[in-house]
């Protein structure tokens, strides 16, 4: 009922639920705890979030929460397309500072599983793009942090120039990787 594909960073997974289509459209189970666990993705999600970005070229992120409210995320697009990015911010990891970038769209139905210890963000590739994602811990403003989306040390090939990106004030002021405290040792 679903496929789980590894990425260049083994902890990050691309999950694609099977779609059953006919002349009316399709049906898909986007999350089934037992089937996910059988596929090696065994975690508890406690909150769903929904984001709309009206303009293509909107960048949200790179965000994460620190312990004890650190979050794993399961991200999917329900309208439009994004380049979805996860950056390893675990200091002792052999992939520290590296990232995975995957195109998610309403059409391809792919989901990205981002575990605890990674900063997450995306850039919209179409107007009126909507993302829905599950998280494994509740939101906590006191534990909400970020990483500069266009830090040259990350070498992320964003599909928008820094001067054209639509950003929040908060995301413009996030620290560089070299300035980031060791939230995840």
Residue pairs with C-beta under 8 A, 6 or more apart in sequence:
1 17
1 18
1 29
1 32
1 35
2 15
2 16
2 17
2 18
2 29
2 32
2 35
2 36
2 39
3 15
3 16
3 18
3 39
4 13
4 14
4 15
4 39
4 40
4 41
4 113
5 13
5 14
5 15
5 16
6 13
7 13
7 14
7 100
7 102
8 95
8 98
8 100
9 86
9 88
9 95
9 98
9 99
9 100
11 115
11 117
11 118
12 86
12 100
12 112
12 113
12 114
12 115
12 118
13 41
13 112
13 113
14 102
14 110
14 111
14 112
14 113
15 36
15 39
15 41
15 74
15 110
15 111
15 112
15 113
16 108
16 109
16 110
16 111
17 28
17 29
17 30
17 109
17 111
18 28
18 29
19 26
19 27
19 28
19 109
20 26
20 27
20 28
21 27
28 109
29 35
30 76
30 111
31 45
31 74
31 134
36 42
36 43
41 113
43 72
43 136
44 136
45 72
45 74
45 134
45 135
45 136
46 135
46 136
46 137
46 138
47 134
47 135
47 137
47 138
47 139
48 132
48 133
48 134
48 135
49 132
49 133
49 134
49 135
50 130
50 131
50 132
51 60
51 130
51 131
51 132
51 133
52 128
52 129
52 130
53 60
53 80
53 124
53 128
53 129
53 130
53 131
53 166
54 127
54 128
55 124
55 127
55 166
56 124
56 125
56 126
56 127
56 129
57 123
57 124
57 159
57 160
57 164
57 165
57 166
58 123
58 124
58 129
58 165
58 166
58 167
59 121
59 122
59 123
59 124
59 149
59 158
59 160
59 165
59 166
59 167
59 171
60 121
60 122
60 168
60 171
61 85
61 119
61 120
61 121
61 122
61 146
61 147
61 149
61 171
62 85
62 87
62 119
62 120
62 121
62 146
62 147
62 148
62 149
62 174
63 119
63 120
63 121
63 144
63 145
63 146
63 147
64 70
64 71
64 89
64 118
64 119
64 120
64 145
64 146
64 147
64 183
65 71
65 137
65 139
65 140
65 143
65 144
65 145
66 143
66 145
66 183
66 184
67 143
67 183
67 184
68 137
68 143
69 137
69 138
69 139
69 140
69 143
70 116
70 117
70 137
70 143
70 183
70 184
71 116
71 135
71 136
71 137
72 113
72 114
72 115
72 116
72 135
72 136
73 112
73 113
73 114
73 120
73 133
73 134
73 135
73 136
74 111
74 112
74 113
74 114
74 133
74 134
75 84
75 104
75 111
75 112
75 114
75 120
75 122
75 131
75 132
75 133
76 104
76 109
76 110
76 111
76 112
76 131
76 132
76 133
77 104
77 105
77 106
77 129
77 130
77 131
77 132
78 106
78 130
78 131
78 132
79 106
79 128
79 129
79 130
80 105
80 106
80 124
80 125
80 126
80 127
80 128
80 129
80 130
81 103
81 104
81 105
81 106
81 107
81 124
81 125
81 126
81 129
82 103
82 104
82 105
82 122
82 123
82 124
82 125
82 129
82 131
83 101
83 102
83 103
83 122
83 123
83 125
83 158
83 159
84 101
84 102
84 103
84 104
84 112
84 120
84 121
84 122
85 99
85 100
85 101
85 120
85 121
85 122
85 123
85 156
86 99
86 100
86 112
86 114
86 118
86 119
86 120
87 97
87 98
87 99
87 118
87 119
87 120
87 147
87 154
87 156
87 177
88 95
88 96
88 97
88 98
88 99
88 117
88 118
89 96
89 97
89 117
89 118
89 119
89 147
89 177
89 180
89 183
89 184
90 96
90 117
90 118
90 184
90 185
91 182
91 184
91 185
92 185
93 117
97 153
97 154
97 177
99 154
99 155
99 156
100 112
101 156
101 157
102 110
102 112
103 110
103 125
104 110
104 111
104 112
104 122
104 131
105 125
114 120
116 136
116 184
117 184
119 146
119 147
121 149
122 131
123 158
123 159
123 160
123 165
125 159
145 183
146 170
146 171
146 174
146 175
147 154
147 174
147 175
147 176
147 177
147 180
148 174
148 175
148 176
148 177
149 156
149 158
149 165
149 167
149 171
149 174
150 156
150 158
150 162
150 165
151 176
151 177
153 176
153 177
153 178
154 177
158 165
